Amino acid sequence: MKTRTIALVLLLLLATPLASRAILFVDLGDPRANDLTVTYRFTDLQAGSQSMEVLPYDAAIEVLEAAPEKGGTPLRWERINEGMAGKPKIRVAYPQPIAPGGRYDFRLVAKMKDANMYFEDSAKLNFLYRTAHEIAVSLPRGFLPIYTDEAMELKQEKERVVLTSKGGKERPVVIFAIRCDGGKPSAVPRTSPAPETPPPDETE
């Protein structure tokens, strides 16, 4: 059962949790191709740190960009040892060590393909994720959410629905959505009509 694969889509930052933060922006592409693009925005607060190691998902992954948030020369990155269960690690190098009391902000953009994490079945679109960080998920154009397993804020951006939730602890992020026609759900749930009030008794 595909929902059991949630545990396989785990992001681990190999740094002290209090010394780093991240916000994830997930752009869901064509569900028939299982494509999605994830932008990780990292903040490293650990003095002396010269790099960060990211263990990507158990999925096909292509790094598109590693760059400082304030602009400048793209950052060097490399795949290092394969880690446990053959999962590769990506190390992003900083231009210089972080000074005491300083910070370093950078982004890593990656293209992923995973039929267990992102897919469409006969009834709905399915997105199964796991993270401890704040996350924003952009649904494909023409889809509306019908279920999330945690409270998520919903907003409209350029004809697409974006769902966001705050981080704090590691948790599954599960979203189900359906295709829509003309911006409206193709099947709208209906509530039962209120019972009619019986006519007054006109007999004397």
N, C-alpha and C positions, 0 to 999 in steps of 0.2 A: 504494500500500500504506500502510495507516494507521500502521504503525510508523515510517514515514519522517517522520511529522509531529512526532516528538519534538522536533526542533530548533525547531519553531515555538512551543513552550510554555516560553519562556525568561523567567525573572524576573531583571531587572537592577536593582540598587540603585545610583543615581547618587550615590555617596558613596565615600570612601576605604575599602577593605575593612577595614583595621585600625581604622577609626574607627566602625564600625557592626557590629552583630550582629543575627541574626534567627532565630527558631524558627517553623516553619510547622506549623499544625494543619489537616489537611484532613479534612473530614467529607463522605464520599461519599453523595449522595442517591440518588434513583431513577435507575439507569443507563439506563432506557428514555427518560428525559427529559434525560439527559446533565447533570444538575444536581450541583453540589458547592459547599460553602461553605468558604472558606479564611480562617483567622485568622492574621494575621502579627503576631508579637510582636517589636517592634524595640527595640534599645538603641542610642542614638546617643551616642558618646563624644567627638565633635568639638567642642572649645571654640569658642564663637561661632556655632555652627550654629543657625539659626532655623526650619529646615524640612527635610523629606526628600522627595525625588522618587522615586516608584516607577513603573516601567514595567510595567504588568500584561500578562497573557498575551494572545496573539492570539485572544481569545474575547470573547463577550458578558459584560460585567461590570457589577455593580451594587454600589456601596459601601453597606454596611448601617450601619457604625459606624467612627468614628475617635475614640479616647478615650485619656487618660492611664491607665497601668496602675494608679496609686495612686488612681484615682477623681477626680472633679471635673467641670468643665465639658467637654462634648464638644469635640473639636478641629475647627478649620476645615480643610476640604480643598477642592480645586478641580481640575478637569481643565484642563491647560494644553495647550501645542502638541501636535499630533498625532504628532510624532516621525517616525522612519523607518518607511516602509511603512504609514503611516497608523495606527500604534499610539499610542493616547492615553497621556499621562502624568498621574499623580495626585500633586499636591503636598499634603503634610500640614504645616500650620503649627503651631509650638510657641507657648505663651503668652509666652515670653521666650527670649532667647538662652541657650545652655548656658554656664555659668560655667567658667573654667579648672579642670580636674580634676574636673568634674562629669559628669553623664550625664542622659539623658532616655529614659524607657521609655514606649512607647505601643503600642497595638494597632490594627490596621486589619482589619476584617471585611468580606469581599466575597463576593457570590454570583456564581457563574460558570456558564456553559453552553457546552460545547464538545464536539461529537460526535467530534472527533479526539483529544482528550485523555482523555475518559472515555466509555466505551460498552460495550455488551454485544453480543457476536455469538452465533452459534448454539451455541458451545462454552463460552464463558467471559466473565467481566467483565474489562475491560482498563483500566488506569490508566497513562498515559504522562506523565511529568513531567520537568522538569530544574531543578536548583537546586544551590547550593553550601552551603545551610544545613541545619541539623538539621530533620528532618521527622517528623511523626506522622500516619499515615493511618488513619482509622476506616472499615472496610468496612461496607457496608450490612448490616442484620440478615439473617441467613440465609445469609451467604457465608463461605467459608473460602479462604485463600490456597493456591495450588498452585505459584506461582513468584514469585521476586523476583530482580532482576538484581544485587543486592548483599545482603550479610548484614544482616538486619533482625530486631530483637527483636519477639517476638510475645507479646501478653497479651490477656486477656479483660476487657472493661469493659462492664457493663450489657448483656449478651447480644450484644455486638459485638466483633469481633476488631480490635485496634489494632496496626499495624506501625510501628516507629520505627527510625530510623537517624541517626547523627551526621553533621554536616556536615564541612567541611574543604576540599573542592575541588568545583568544579562537575562534576556527573555526572548521567546519566539515572537516574531513579527509575521502574522498571517493575514493576508488580504485576499478576499474573493471579490470578483467583479463580473459584470455582464455587459455584453455588447448592447448598444443603444441605437435607436433610429431617430434621426433628427434631433439629437441631444436629449431625448427622453427614453426612459427604459422601455424595451420592447415588450416587457411584461410587467405591469404595475400591480402590486398586491392591492387587493380590495378588501375593505372592511365590511362586515355584515351590516345591512341597513337597520336603523333603529326600529323597534316594533311600532306599528301604527297605533295611535290612540283610538280606542273604540268610540264609536259615535254615542252621544248621550242618549239615555233611555227616554224616549218621547212619550211613553205610555203613562197614563195618569193612575 
